[in-house]
């Protein structure tokens, strides 16, 4: 089975032959593995000064970065990080990845249209806006929704794209940033609309948020994403418990504790990876990954330990 076939079967809770599908939203350790800067860390301020040939070389190098990492670590999907939001550039980047990998991987773009937890600089002003001008925030989300759906429409039928990763974060480790009422008002309508729009066009959606999602779990499920990521154990999310609560309403992605990958012992890492596989795999509907991403500073040897355990214990009989 190809990685893409495994992803689709996981979304549908269908039996999988071979290893449970595996991918990472972002794998930043490309310099350590390939000697190449990750696409997200490259600057393209002079893109429009480049010749067409140089732009093509840049896109091919970015595509190599994505495909080589996916191939080395048996990823089933690739979240494509593009140098610019220009549609023609995005489309060409996807074309090159398909040329290099065929239909092996489930290809995604970022596609969230909802407000996320603001950074520290904007925390106060955003909080004030939630209560004093929620209508403005709602209108902003509507505009973002139309923007993302227009990109999806342009790519529909090309065979270049399979889905979207929706990566607005809503939660801290202790609790969500938004109250249930604010979440229902500001987040649920655009999230539900963009997911429904993607589904109508034949795309799949993976909804990502770190932290403690338990107070908003049912609201997230009401938006009908095909999968939930990252099921953060550092936010108190128990994969076995969530699997029981969610059933077949969505596939589950993640739950390997990034904190332990960073600072735990090798034995703690081994135990945690086996636990995630043991809790996630039965009955299908599970995609293996970290509880965040393979971020800058994470020891490569720890990710490779995690990967070796997946190879040994992550196979369906």
N, C-alpha and C positions, 0 to 999 in steps of 0.2 A: 504494500500500500504506500502511496506517496504521502508526504507530510500533509498536503492539502486534503487528501481523502480522509486522513485521520482527524484533522481539525473538523471537517464537516460531520463526520460520524460522532465526534465528541459533542458538538453542538446539538445533534439530534438524539443523543443518548443511545446510539446504535453500537453493536459489538465491534471491537477493533482487533485486527490481527497484528501481532507483534507488540512493540513498545507503545506505552501510553504517549500521546503527543506531547511535545515539549517545545517551548520557545521562551524568549525574554522580550519584554517590551523594548528595552534598550540594552545593548551589550557594549558598554563603553570601553572595555579593555582591548580595543583593537590595536593599540600601539604595542602592547605586550605580546599579543598573539601574531599580528601581521606586520608590525612595524609601520602602521598607517594610523593617522589621526582619524578619530571617529567623525562621521559626517556632521554631527551636531556641533563639533568643536572647530570646524573649519570656517574661515571667513571668506565671504564672497562679495565684498564691497566693490570689487572691480569686475564683477561678472559682465557688465554691459560694455566693458572695454576689451573683453576677450574676443578673439576671432571665433567664428562658428566651430572651427576645428578644435580650438582649445576648450571651448565649452563642452564639446562632445567628449574630449579626453577626460575632462573633469567628471562628467557624468558616468563615464565608463569606470573610472577609478572608484567612485562612490558605490556603483553597483557591485564591483568586485568585492569591496569591503563587506557589503551586506551578504552577498552570496557565499563568500569564503567562510565567514563566521557561521552562517547557517549550516553549511556543509560539514565543517569541522566538528560542530557540537550537535549535529543531528536535529536541528530545529525544524519544526513543522511549519512555521510561519515566519514572516518577516514584516516588521513595521518599518515602512520605508521613510527615511528621513531625507527630505529634499532640500537643496541649497536655497531655493527661493519659492515663494508662493505663486509665482507665475505659472498659469495653467499649462502652457506649452512645455515649460521646463519639467514640471511634474509628470506630464504625459510621456515625455521622451525618456525620463528616468525610469518609469515603469516599463516602457518598451524594452529598454536595454536589459533590465533585470529579467524580464520574460525571455528575451533572446538567450541569455546566459543560463537560465535555470529551467526553461520550459514551464510545465505546469506542476513542478515538484512542490512549490511552497504556496501557502495561503498568504496572499499579499494584502497589506493594509496600509491605509493612511490615517493620520490623525483627523478626527472629525467631530469633536465635542462642541456643542453650541451653548453650554451652560456656564454660569458663573461658578468660580472656584473660590476656595479660601484665599483671600488677598494676602499679599506679602506684608511684611511688617510696616513698610512705608505707607501702605494704603489701607491698613486694617481699620483705623479709626474712621477715615472718610467713607469707606465702603459700608461700615456698620451704620453710620449715620444715614447714608443713602437708602439702606434697606428699610428704614422706618420712616424717613421723611419723603423719599421719592421712589417708592417701589415700582411705580409705573415706568420710570425711565429705565430701570434695570430690566424690566420685562420687555420693553421695546428693543433694548440692546440685544437681548437673547433671541428675539424674533429675527433680527437682522442677521445675526450669526447663523441661525438655523437656515435661513434662505441661502446664505452664502455657501454653506457646506452642502446643502442639497443640490445647489446648482453645479458644483464640482462633480458630485455623484452622477447627476444627469448627463453631464458631458462625457463621463467615462463609461456610462451604461452601454452594454453591448459590445465593448471593445475587447473583453476578455483579459484586460490588464489588471483589474482590481477585484478582490473578493470581499473586502469588508473594511470596517473602520474601527479604530481604537479610540474610545471616548475617555480622555484622560484628565478631566477636571477633578481635582481632589476636594472632598467635602468634609473630611473627618480628621480630628486629632486622635492621639492614642486613647484618650479618655472618653471623648464624646464627639459628635458631629459639631462643626462650627455653626451650622444653621439649626434653629429650632425646628421641630416637626412642622409647625405652621408655616414658617418661612420657607422651608424646603418644599412644602406642598404648593406654595404660591409662586416662588421664584425658579425652582429647579425642575419640578416634575413636568409642567406643561411643555417647555422646550425639549427636555430630554425625551419625553414620550413622542413628541412630534418628529424629532430628527431620527429616532430609532424606527418609527413607523415608516417614515419616508425612505430610509435605507432599505428596509425589508421589502417594501413595495417594488423597489427597483432590483431586488434580487441579492442585495448585500447582507452580510452578517455584521453584528455589532458586539464588541467586547467593552463593557463598562468598567473602567478602572477608578478606584479610589482607595487610598491607604487608610489606615486608622480603624477606629471602632465603628463599623457600619451597622452594628446590630440594632440601634434605635431607628434606623431608616431603611432596614433591609426590605420590609414589605413595600415601602414606597418605591425603592429601586426596582423591585420585581414587577410592580404595577406598570412600569414603563416598558417591560418586555424585552430587555436586552437578551441576546443569545448566550452571553456568558458574563460572569462577574469576576473581576480581578481587583485586588491582589490577595484578599482574605488574610489580612495582616495579623499574625499571631502576636506581634508587639502591641497591637490594638485590642488584644483579648479575643480575637476571632478564632473560634474552634471549628476546624474544617469538618470534623465528623458531625458536629451539631448543626452546622449550616447545611451540610448535605442532606440531613434528615428534614430540616425545615423547608428547604428549597425544592427537594424532589426533582422532578423533571422540568421545572419551570425555567431553569437556566443551567448551562454548564458552569463549572467552577474552575478557576484558574489560579494557581499559585500556592501560597501558604508555607513555603520553605523559609524559615526564619532568617532574615538578613542580618539581624543582630548577632545570631550565633555564627553565621558565616564570617562575620567581621571579627568577633572577639571570643567566640567559644572555642572549646577544645575540638580536636579532630573527632573524638568519640561523641561529643555532643552534636556535632554536625552530622555524623553518620546516623545517630539515633533520630534526629529531627527529620532528615530526608526520608528515612524509612517510614517514620510516622506519617508524613505527608502522603507518601505513596500508599501506605496501608489504609489511611482514612479516605483518600480521594478516589482510588481506582475502582473499588467494587461497584458493579452496576453501571460503569461507564460514566460519561458526562463529566470527565475530569481532564484537565490539561495541566501538565507539570511545569512549574516555574518557581522562581523566587517570590518572596512577598513584596517585592518592589521592582528592582531591575539589577543588572550587573553594573553597579555604579563605579565611578572613578574612585580609586582607593580601596576597593574590595580586593583582597588578595586573590590573584588568579588561581593559585593552587587550591583555594577553598572552593571556587566554582568548579574546578576540574575534579575535586573530590566529590562534590555533589553530582556532577555528571557521571562519574564512574559508578556511583551507587544507582543512579537511574538506569544505566546500562545493565547492571546486575539484577536489580530487583523490580524494574519498572516494566516488565513484559507481561502481557496477558497470555495465559496458557491456551 
